[in-house]
Amino acid sequence: MTEFRLNDTIVFLKQNEEPLLGSISFKKPASPHSIITIKGIGKTVHVPLNQIKLALFKLSSQVWGMIWKNKMYFELDKSEFNYLNETTSKIASHELKTNSIPLERR
């Protein structure tokens, strides 16, 4: 098992209205009950993956990623990218930094 980390993420949990800002990490391969560590400023939270309503992160300067319903998705559409960039900048009070992660092909 290897650890997977995404920095500068916005995480919406099922039990919280306010999003958490910070990094998330988990062991690969992940299942709905895998424990996810969310590290924010002055706060660390451990929750099962199935408690994440939505997690948003910037994969590159042109690709957004999200975790939704226990799966990872990637958004390549230019108009959606701009919308996500504007919306997350308002939530996080800054433009999210990119994560360079290797993608596995299936």
C-alpha positions in Angstrom: 0.0 0.0 0.0 1.3 3.4 -0.9 0.1 6.8 0.4 -1.6 9.2 -1.9 -1.7 12.9 -1.1 -3.5 15.9 -2.6 -2.5 19.3 -1.4 -4.6 22.5 -1.4 -8.0 20.8 -1.5 -11.5 21.9 -0.6 -13.4 19.1 1.2 -17.1 19.1 1.9 -18.0 16.4 4.5 -21.5 15.0 4.8 -21.8 16.1 8.4 -20.4 19.7 8.0 -21.9 22.6 6.1 -18.6 24.5 6.1 -15.8 23.1 3.8 -12.4 22.1 5.2 -9.4 23.5 3.4 -6.0 21.7 3.4 -4.4 18.5 2.2 -5.9 15.0 2.1 -4.1 11.7 2.2 -5.0 8.0 2.1 -3.6 4.6 1.4 -4.0 3.2 -2.1 -6.0 1.2 -3.1 -8.9 3.0 -1.3 -12.4 1.6 -0.6 -15.5 3.5 0.7 -14.4 2.7 4.3 -10.7 3.7 3.9 -9.7 6.4 6.4 -8.9 9.7 4.8 -6.7 12.2 6.7 -7.6 15.9 6.1 -4.9 18.3 7.4 -5.9 22.0 7.6 -4.6 25.0 9.5 -4.5 23.9 13.1 -6.8 21.0 12.6 -6.5 17.3 11.5 -9.6 15.2 10.8 -9.8 11.5 10.1 -12.9 10.3 8.3 -13.9 7.3 6.1 -13.9 8.1 2.4 -17.7 7.6 2.2 -18.2 10.6 4.5 -16.7 13.0 1.9 -19.6 14.6 0.0 -17.2 16.4 -2.5 -13.5 17.1 -2.6 -12.1 19.6 -5.2 -8.5 20.0 -6.2 -6.5 21.3 -9.2 -4.6 18.6 -10.9 -2.8 20.8 -13.4 -3.1 24.3 -14.8 -5.8 23.0 -17.2 -7.4 20.0 -15.3 -9.6 19.9 -12.2 -10.1 16.8 -10.1 -12.8 15.8 -7.7 -13.7 13.0 -5.4 -17.5 12.4 -5.4 -19.4 9.2 -4.4 -16.1 7.5 -3.5 -14.6 7.9 -6.9 -12.1 10.3 -8.5 -13.1 12.3 -11.6 -11.3 14.8 -13.8 -12.7 17.8 -15.6 -11.1 18.9 -18.9 -13.8 21.2 -20.3 -12.5 24.8 -20.5 -15.7 26.5 -19.5 -16.2 24.2 -16.5 -12.5 24.7 -15.6 -13.0 28.5 -15.5 -16.2 28.2 -13.4 -14.5 25.9 -10.9 -11.4 28.2 -10.7 -13.6 31.2 -9.9 -15.9 29.4 -7.4 -13.1 27.7 -5.5 -11.1 30.9 -5.4 -14.0 32.5 -3.6 -14.3 29.6 -1.1 -10.6 29.3 -0.4 -9.8 33.0 -0.7 -7.0 32.1 -3.1 -6.5 30.2 -6.4 -5.8 26.5 -5.6 -2.3 25.3 -6.4 -1.8 22.4 -8.7 -1.0 18.8 -7.7 1.2 16.8 -9.9 0.2 13.2 -9.5 0.8 10.2 -11.7 -2.4 8.9 -13.2 -2.8 5.1 -13.6 -4.4 3.8 -16.8 -6.9 1.0 -16.7 
